[in-house]
């Protein structure tokens, strides 16, 4: 969520509440209008409005009323157009060019009658069409209006609800898990985008396969010399011809994308500006909980996971004497790995500053994941009926996305490394897919093979991911700053050069860094524990999930971790607060500078945490406004150490400087 956009939008809406309702009405009206509703993206806009409702900037019942009224008015206008034009609507654009738009609506109305009015309200493709069909069918307006009114109210409430829920919980969640939420949200967006691309690409090819085949046949007749090579793929008497044309068309498009990417990288002499921007963006999302999850997902592309699954498939195919399938499967793996390794050695692409040796262009893990899952989809998809053939490709897309996104998050690759590996893997899969489909027409029972492959992959992933996560995370730890401060100068004036607050875009997350510590943390921890503080181990996923357990006392629930410049907290200390549902916290991170004599330097923030229960679903400890209570408690507990307290020149917030070992 962009705080600058949110602040400006909420300011405008707070100043113009009536206009905000009119805007919601207009959006819902356009979404329901015939033809217009096909292209209006109402869902994301209504979710955004729901967020503002949840944040308290728009009245919820008023927003629902405006959205329902707009939807009902749009449906009524579409009904009137259909009733007035009747069958002549089919002769109007765009229905004369795309008659299937009306056919789908008519089919729904015939099957479900009056219920189709309510059903269509929640199906984007036919939402603006069915009211017009009802008008064409001369459905009595009174019957139509009652069903439409009820459906519009329910639709408005349900479409505003996701944003409403998000807005209601945003402040509480963002205060303690902003980076985690953004990382998981970005992963969900990436998966949704790949899912949509695979699904709609497959559906487009499925609808246009016959026309593509016909065009290819005409081309082979007009170009007899070149056409004899393509003619082997497009024999209309072979049932595989349509799928072969789809694979060939995909191969041409992907090959063009691969060579375009290579030319762009060679022309720029290395990573592009987009590579750097995305790499920096991912680095800002680092969070200890997300780190562990992403390290586990990144390990899905390791040989220890892909190898057993690939070997199981090869063993099954050999056992079933599927020699041609076995040969193609082995070729996919061996030649794919050899080709990727050679290309990685030949292309001198600078690594990201966060990537150790062994990570290059293209990504071997992404290429091999694409080949393994992609060619397995080619093997089994032909054996599935109808529309179910897309599922292996969807699974392949999701799994490759999980591996690629997690490695991008960790900083192992540039985005172009991942794109190059994916395109290279897809090209090789398509080449082998065309060869395999051209020579093998005999089908086989794929369910045991699919169960074996995905089952072995899941078991290998569950065994390998927990063991690989920690070593992988150690490879991608944030690099400490090389900035050095003279030890004596830090105590007197150099401390003021250190940050006064966290570097966050969201002003709510710019916690003041009101404690600076020079020296080891063990004496500090001992002194605080003697005054009733306790050290909390860094929370893990099982602790985060336990936040949903109402039976655990609030003070026993974990405080979720936070980061400073991609560094996880080194130490988190807690103490019961002065009031019920409160506790004091001290979070310490490595400072973005080092002292000249090698003494460790730490930055910390003191907080008063208050318990919140967003939507009543979880217990979260949220930082309250900084009032100095926790800082005073820390200062008292550390009275035995040399300390100075004075305001930071940048923020004016008092900063406590502490030494935990004698001055040299």
ZIBEL-V543563 format. One line per field, one symbol per residue. ss: DSSP state (H for helix, E for strand, L for the rest). psi: psi as a letter, one per 30 degrees, with the letter a starting at -180 (. if undefined). burial: 1 if it has 16 or more other C-alpha atoms within 10 Angstrom, else 0. A space follows every 50 residues. Layout:
BEGIN
ss->???
psi->???
burial->???
END
This chain:
BEGIN
ss->LLHHHHHHHHHHHHHLHHHHHHHHHHHHHHHHLLLHHHHLLHHHHHHHHH HHHHLLLLLHHHHHHHHHHHHHHHHHHHHHHHHHHHHHHHHLLLLLLLLH HHHHHHHHHHHHLLHHHHHHLLLHHHHHHHHHHHHHLLLLHHHHHHHHHH HHHHHHHHHHHHHHHHHHHHHHHHHHHHHHHHHHHHHHHHHHHHHHHHHH HHHHHHHHHHHHHHHHHHHHHHLHHHHHHHHLLLLLLLLLHHHHHHHHHH HHHHHHHHHHHHHHHHHHLLLLHHHHHHHHHHHHLLLHHHHHHHHHHHHH HLHHHHHHHHHHHHHHHHHLLLHHHHHHHHHHHHHHHHHHHHHHHHLLLL LLLLLLLLLLLLLHHHHHHHHHHHHHHHHHHLLLLHHHHHHHHHHHHHHH HHHHHHHHHHLLLLHHHHHHHHHHHHHHHHHHHHHHHHHLLLLLLLHHHH HHHHHHHHHHHHHHHHHHHHHHHHHLLLLLLLLEELHHHHHHLHHHHLLL ELLLLLHHHLLELLEEEELLHHHHHHHHHHLLLEELLLLLHHHHHHHHLL LLLHHHLLLLLLEELLEELLEEEEEELLLLLEEEEEEEEELLLEELLLLL EEEEEEEEEEEELHHHLLLEEEELLLLLHHHHHHHHHLLLLLEEEEELLL LLLEEEEEELLLLL
psi->kjeeeeeeeeeeeefieeeeeeeeeeeeeeffkkeefefkieeeeeeeee eeeefgfkkeeeeeeeeeeeeeeeeeeeeeeeeefbffefglkgffeiff eeeeeeeeeeefbeffeeeffgjeegefeeeeeeeeghkkeeeeeeeeee eeeeeeeeffeeeeeeeefeeeefffheeeeeeeeeeeeeeeeeeeeeef eeeeeeegeeeeeeeeeeeeefieefffeffffhjffkffeeeeeeeeee eeeeeeeeeeeeeeeeefgakleeeeeeeeeeefgkkeeeeeeeeeeeff glefeeeeeeeeeeeeeeeghieeeeeeeeeeeeeeeeeeeeeeeejikk llffklkfjakljeeeeeeeeeeefeeeefefflkbffffeeeeeeeeee eeeeeeeeefgflleeeeeeeeeeeeeeeeeeeeeefffjfklljfeeee eeeeeeeeeeeeeeeeffeeeeeffhkkklkfkkkkeeeeeeffefflkf lkikekffgikkigkkkkllfeeeeeeeefgglkkklkkaeeeeffffjf fkkeffklkkllljhgklkekjklkklflkgllkkjkklklhlllfggkk kkklkkkjkkklikggflkkjkklkkgfeeeeeeeefgfflklkklkkfe ffkkkkkkkglkk.
burial->00000000010011001001111111111111111011010100111111 11111011010111111111111111111111100100110000000000 11101101100001011111110111111111111110101001101110 11101111111111111111111111111111100010011001100110 01001000110110011001000000100110111000011111111101 10011011001000000001100010011001111111111111111111 11011111110111011000000011011101100110011001000010 11011000111111111111111111111111100000110111111111 11111111111111111111111111111101110111000000000011 01110111011001100110011001110000001010011000100111 11000000101111111110100110111000111001010001001100 00011011111111111111111111100001111111111111100001 11111111111111000011111001000110111011001010000100 00111111110000
END
